[in-house]
């Protein structure tokens, strides 16, 4: 079904299929997030702690991560990132060190234990994504149709 184009200043016209697509997409995203949150809890982490570990892993492929980088990546305030890293450090999943090129900055990186926990969670999360990928593929095609109107 096509979504009608709307003239400037008029209300958008959405079809029942448009609403169904939006609801299905939202359900799929929430289903995955609920799975990932439960997966993180199963190893004693919050969802945010898991996100932090993943962000650190990805970021360090290009360069070391600072606390500020982590705050920006997680869309949280700097002091919240400091507290988050502190909790992860107590769990021995991450470690802090001074930036050798700028002593004012603190770098954060995964420990071997952090790497192992993240690898385990990531394998399980990717498995869930593989399971729901066909439904998302169809929904993404439908969203492209809707937004192209």
N, C-alpha and C positions, 0 to 999 in steps of 0.2 A: 504494500500500500504506500502511496505517496503522501507526504506531508505537504499541504498547500503552502506556497510562498505567501508571505504576508506583506501588505503594503506598509510603508513607514507609518508608525503611530498606531497601527491596529493591533488587536490582540492576536497572539499566535493561535493557529488552528491545529490542534493535535488530535489524531485519530485514536481510536481504542487500541489499535496495534502499536502506536507510538507509546502509549502509557504502559502497555504490556511489556514492550521492549525495555523501557526504563525500569520497570519493577523487576523484571527478570535479571537485568544487569546488576541492579542493586542487590538482589538476593544472592547472586553468584559471588559478588565481591564480599558480602557479609559472611557467606558460607566459608569462603577461603580464609577470611580474617579470623573467624571463630575457630577454625581448625588450627591455624597458626598460633593463636593465643593459647589454646588448650595444649598444643604441642610444647610451647615454651613453658607453660606451668608444669608440665610433666617432668621437666628437668629443673624445676625450682626457679625459673626466671619469669619476670614480667614480660609482657609484649614489648615494652619500651627497651628493656635490657637486651632482648633478642635483636631488636632493630638496631641498637647501638653496636652490637657485635658484628652484625651484617654490614653496617655502614663502615666500621673500622676495616673490615676485611677488604671490601671493595675499594675504599679510598686509598689504602696502602699499596694497591697495585701501581698507582702513579706517584704517590709521595706520602711521607708520614702524615698522620692525622693529628691536628691540634684539638684542644678542647673546644676552641671556637669553631673549627670545622665541624665537629660533632654536633654542636648546638645548632649550627646552620642546617645541617643535614636532617636533623630530627625536628626542626622547627620549634626549638625550645630556647629558653634564655640561658646565657652563659653559666650563671650560678646553678641552674638546674642540671646542666651537663656536668659540672664539677661534682655535684652530689651523686649523679648517676654513675660516673666513673669511680667515685669513691666506693659505692656499693659493689660494683663489679670487681674492683681491686680487692676488697675484703673477701670476695668469693674466689679470688686468685684466677679470674678469667681474663683480666687485663692488667697491664702495668703502665705506669707513668714514668717519663724521664724528661729531663730538660732538653730542649732543642739545642744541639751543639752549635748551630749557626746563630741562634738568638735566645739567649738565656731567659728572656722574659716569657717565652712560650713553653708550654708543656705539651709533649707529644704523648699520645696514647697508642698502645698496640695490644694485640691479643697475645696471651700466653699460650703455651702448648695445650693447656686444659681448655682455654677459651676456643682455640682452633677446633679441638675435638668436639666440644658441645655444639659449636656452630655447624660443623660438618654433619653431625647427626640430625640436627633440626632441619638443615637445608635439604638433605636427602628425603626426609619425610615430607617437607613442604613441596618439593618438586614433584613427588609422587602424587600428592593431592592436586597440584596444578595439572598434571597429566590427565588425571581422572575428570577434571571439570573443563579441560581445554576444548573439547568438541562443542559444548554448550556456549562457551565464551566466543569461540570462533564464529558461530552463527550470529550471536548477539552483536559482535563487533561489525560484521557485515551489515546487519540491520541498522546499527547506529550510523554507519557511514552513509547509508541510504537516507536516513532521516536528516543528518546534518548537511547533506549535499543539496537539500531542497532550498 
